Amino acid sequence: MNCYIRTYKDLIPAEQIMEKIEHIRRQVIEGGLRLVNEGLVVRTWGNISIRVDDTYMLITPSGRTYEELTPEDIVLVNYRTSEYDGPVKPSSEKELHCEIYRTRKKVHAVIHTHQMNASTVASAHREVPPILDDMAQIIGPTVRVADYALPSTRKITKKTVRALRGRNAALMANHGAVCVGRDLDEAFVVCQVLEKACRAFIEAEFLGGAKSINKFEAHLMHQIYIQKYSRLADKNKGSKA
């Protein structure tokens, strides 16, 4: 007899849920290696999570190098309560991930990075204006900077989530950045576009100052990306070549 548990408001065989969890664990591990390979973090810094369903997420552990992670190291956390089971502790920034999933229903992946150009702009406490159209489309009309707060505190969670409102990325003052997406691939694209925009912003400042796209147009481009291009991407995923 199959064992059933309730998820997605339907009854699904427990073995299917476990298969899904194992698949996502592997995705998180692959994402961690990609973070290192793309120079977005070093050693054990940064973290990645993926939403499992309307209650749980899977997140990288605390204090483990990405190259050594195994599926058993990826921690299942109830993001509604922040509780988890087992001996492996989740990332010290788990509360930030939990709060993003609680408040952003369409977000299914969160990446916290210490990428160089974004961290440089974050250290200057500079908001990035809409200087590139791909930034405006994919991230939003600006990239805000969350005020500094000690890592792993309620204060940094509150300030960062506020800076993320209406955006897919935010800088964390004197710390790094957080990027979100509707899946892990999109979250990585956000990381890449953020790094490009921050580098362009830094270099443009040496050429007399970065010149912004009109903020109304930047906002419009972001809405078109969210509504039109996301539907097109979903349609293409479902179609055969």
C-alpha positions as CSV (number, residue, x, y, z in Angstrom):
1,M,0.0,0.0,0.0
2,N,1.3,3.4,-0.9
3,C,1.9,6.0,1.8
4,Y,0.4,9.4,1.1
5,I,1.1,12.8,2.5
6,R,-0.6,16.1,1.8
7,T,1.3,18.6,-0.4
8,Y,0.2,21.2,-3.0
9,K,-3.3,20.7,-1.6
10,D,-3.4,17.3,-3.3
11,L,-2.6,13.7,-2.3
12,I,0.7,12.5,-3.8
13,P,2.5,9.3,-3.2
14,A,5.3,9.8,-0.6
15,E,7.8,8.1,-2.9
16,Q,7.2,10.7,-5.5
17,I,7.8,13.5,-3.0
18,M,11.1,11.8,-1.9
19,E,12.2,11.6,-5.5
20,K,11.4,15.3,-6.0
21,I,13.4,16.2,-2.8
22,E,16.4,14.1,-4.0
23,H,16.3,15.8,-7.4
24,I,16.2,19.3,-5.8
25,R,19.1,18.3,-3.5
26,R,21.2,17.5,-6.5
27,Q,20.2,20.8,-8.1
28,V,21.3,22.7,-5.0
29,I,24.7,20.9,-5.0
30,E,25.1,21.7,-8.7
31,G,24.2,25.3,-8.0
32,G,26.8,25.5,-5.2
33,L,29.5,24.3,-7.6
34,R,28.4,26.8,-10.2
35,L,28.6,29.6,-7.6
36,V,32.3,28.7,-7.0
37,N,33.1,28.2,-10.7
38,E,31.6,31.5,-11.7
39,G,33.5,33.3,-9.0
40,L,30.4,34.4,-7.1
41,V,31.6,33.1,-3.8
42,V,34.8,31.6,-2.2
43,R,35.1,28.7,0.1
44,T,32.0,28.3,2.3
45,W,30.6,31.9,1.8
46,G,27.2,32.5,0.2
47,N,24.3,30.1,0.1
48,I,21.6,28.7,-2.2
49,S,18.1,27.4,-1.6
50,I,15.2,26.1,-3.7
51,R,11.5,26.0,-2.8
52,V,10.1,22.5,-2.6
53,D,6.4,23.3,-2.1
54,D,4.2,25.7,-0.1
55,T,5.9,24.8,3.2
56,Y,9.5,23.5,2.6
57,M,12.7,24.6,1.1
58,L,16.1,22.9,0.6
59,I,19.2,25.0,1.5
60,T,22.9,24.6,1.6
61,P,24.4,23.8,5.1
62,S,26.5,26.0,7.3
63,G,30.3,25.8,7.2
64,R,30.7,23.2,4.4
65,T,32.7,23.7,1.2
66,Y,30.6,23.4,-2.0
67,E,33.0,20.8,-3.5
68,E,32.4,18.4,-0.6
69,L,28.6,18.6,-0.4
70,T,26.6,15.4,-0.6
71,P,22.8,15.2,-1.0
72,E,22.5,14.4,2.7
73,D,24.1,17.7,3.5
74,I,21.4,19.7,1.9
75,V,18.9,20.7,4.6
76,L,15.1,20.5,4.4
77,V,13.7,23.5,6.3
78,N,10.1,24.4,7.0
79,Y,10.3,28.0,5.8
80,R,7.0,28.9,7.6
81,T,8.4,28.0,11.0
82,S,12.2,28.0,10.2
83,E,12.4,24.5,11.8
84,Y,14.5,21.6,10.5
85,D,15.4,18.1,11.6
86,G,18.7,16.2,11.6
87,P,22.3,16.9,12.7
88,V,23.3,19.1,9.8
89,K,22.7,22.8,10.4
90,P,21.3,24.9,7.5
91,S,23.1,28.1,6.3
92,S,23.3,30.8,9.0
93,E,21.3,33.0,6.5
94,K,18.4,30.6,6.4
95,E,16.0,33.1,8.0
96,L,16.5,35.5,5.0
97,H,15.6,32.7,2.6
98,C,12.6,31.7,4.7
99,E,11.3,35.3,4.7
100,I,11.7,35.7,1.0
101,Y,9.7,32.5,0.4
102,R,7.0,33.6,2.8
103,T,6.6,37.0,1.2
104,R,7.4,36.3,-2.5
105,K,5.1,33.5,-3.7
106,K,6.5,33.4,-7.3
107,V,10.2,33.0,-6.1
108,H,11.4,29.5,-6.2
109,A,15.2,30.0,-5.9
110,V,17.3,32.3,-3.7
111,I,21.1,32.9,-4.1
112,H,23.2,34.9,-1.7
113,T,26.5,35.9,-3.2
114,H,29.7,37.8,-2.4
115,Q,30.4,38.6,-6.1
116,M,33.1,41.3,-6.6
117,N,31.5,44.2,-8.4
118,A,28.2,43.9,-6.6
119,S,30.1,43.8,-3.3
120,T,32.1,46.9,-4.3
121,V,28.9,48.9,-5.0
122,A,27.4,47.5,-1.8
123,S,30.4,48.8,0.2
124,A,29.8,52.3,-1.2
125,H,26.1,52.1,-0.2
126,R,25.2,53.2,-3.8
127,E,21.9,52.3,-5.3
128,V,22.3,51.3,-8.9
129,P,20.1,53.3,-11.3
130,P,18.6,51.7,-14.5
131,I,21.7,52.1,-16.7
132,L,21.3,48.9,-18.8
133,D,18.1,47.7,-20.4
134,D,18.7,44.0,-19.5
135,M,19.2,45.1,-15.8
136,A,15.8,47.0,-16.0
137,Q,14.1,44.0,-17.6
138,I,15.4,41.2,-15.4
139,I,16.2,42.8,-12.1
140,G,13.9,45.9,-11.9
141,P,14.1,49.7,-12.3
142,T,16.9,50.0,-9.7
143,V,19.0,47.9,-7.4
144,R,18.5,49.1,-3.9
145,V,21.0,48.8,-1.0
146,A,19.8,47.3,2.2
147,D,21.2,49.2,5.2
148,Y,24.0,47.4,7.0
149,A,23.1,44.9,9.8
150,L,25.0,42.1,11.4
151,P,24.8,38.8,9.4
152,S,22.3,36.2,10.4
153,T,20.2,38.6,12.4
154,R,16.5,39.5,12.2
155,K,17.5,43.1,11.3
156,I,19.4,42.1,8.2
157,T,16.6,39.9,7.1
158,K,14.0,42.7,7.5
159,K,16.2,45.3,5.7
160,T,17.1,43.0,2.8
161,V,13.5,41.8,2.1
162,R,12.4,45.5,2.1
163,A,15.2,46.3,-0.4
164,L,14.0,43.4,-2.6
165,R,10.4,44.6,-3.0
166,G,9.6,44.8,-6.7
167,R,13.1,43.6,-7.6
168,N,14.9,40.4,-8.3
169,A,18.1,41.5,-6.6
170,A,19.3,43.7,-3.8
171,L,22.7,44.7,-2.5
172,M,23.5,44.2,1.2
173,A,25.6,47.0,2.5
174,N,29.2,46.0,3.3
175,H,28.3,42.4,2.7
176,G,27.2,41.2,-0.7
177,A,24.0,40.6,-2.7
178,V,20.9,38.5,-2.8
179,C,19.3,37.3,-6.1
180,V,16.0,35.6,-6.7
181,G,14.2,33.9,-9.5
182,R,11.3,31.7,-10.5
183,D,13.8,28.9,-10.8
184,L,17.5,28.4,-10.2
185,D,18.5,29.2,-13.8
186,E,16.7,32.5,-13.6
187,A,18.3,33.3,-10.3
188,F,21.7,32.7,-11.8
189,V,20.9,35.0,-14.7
190,V,20.0,37.7,-12.2
191,C,23.4,37.2,-10.5
192,Q,25.1,37.6,-13.9
193,V,23.1,40.7,-14.9
194,L,23.7,42.2,-11.5
195,E,27.4,41.8,-11.8
196,K,27.4,43.3,-15.3
197,A,25.3,46.2,-14.2
198,C,27.5,46.9,-11.1
199,R,30.7,46.8,-13.2
200,A,29.1,49.1,-15.8
201,F,28.0,51.5,-13.0
202,I,31.5,51.6,-11.4
203,E,33.3,52.2,-14.8
204,A,30.7,54.8,-16.0
205,E,31.3,56.8,-12.8
206,F,34.9,57.3,-14.0
207,L,33.6,58.6,-17.3
208,G,31.6,61.4,-15.8
209,G,28.8,59.5,-14.2
210,A,26.3,56.8,-15.2
211,K,23.3,58.0,-17.2
212,S,20.0,56.4,-16.4
213,I,17.1,55.1,-18.5
214,N,13.9,56.9,-17.7
215,K,12.5,55.2,-14.6
216,F,9.0,54.9,-16.0
217,E,10.4,53.1,-19.1
218,A,12.6,50.9,-16.8
219,H,9.6,49.9,-14.7
220,L,7.6,49.2,-17.9
221,M,10.4,47.0,-19.3
222,H,10.5,45.0,-16.0
223,Q,6.8,44.4,-16.1
224,I,6.9,43.3,-19.8
225,Y,9.7,40.8,-18.9
226,I,7.7,39.4,-16.0
227,Q,4.4,39.1,-17.8
228,K,5.2,38.6,-21.5
229,Y,8.6,36.9,-21.6
230,S,7.9,34.6,-18.7
231,R,4.8,33.3,-20.4
232,L,6.8,32.8,-23.6
233,A,9.5,30.9,-21.7
234,D,6.9,28.7,-20.1
235,K,5.3,28.0,-23.5
236,N,8.6,27.1,-25.1
237,K,9.4,24.7,-22.2
238,G,6.2,22.9,-22.9
239,S,6.6,22.7,-26.6
240,K,8.6,20.1,-28.6
241,A,11.5,21.1,-30.8
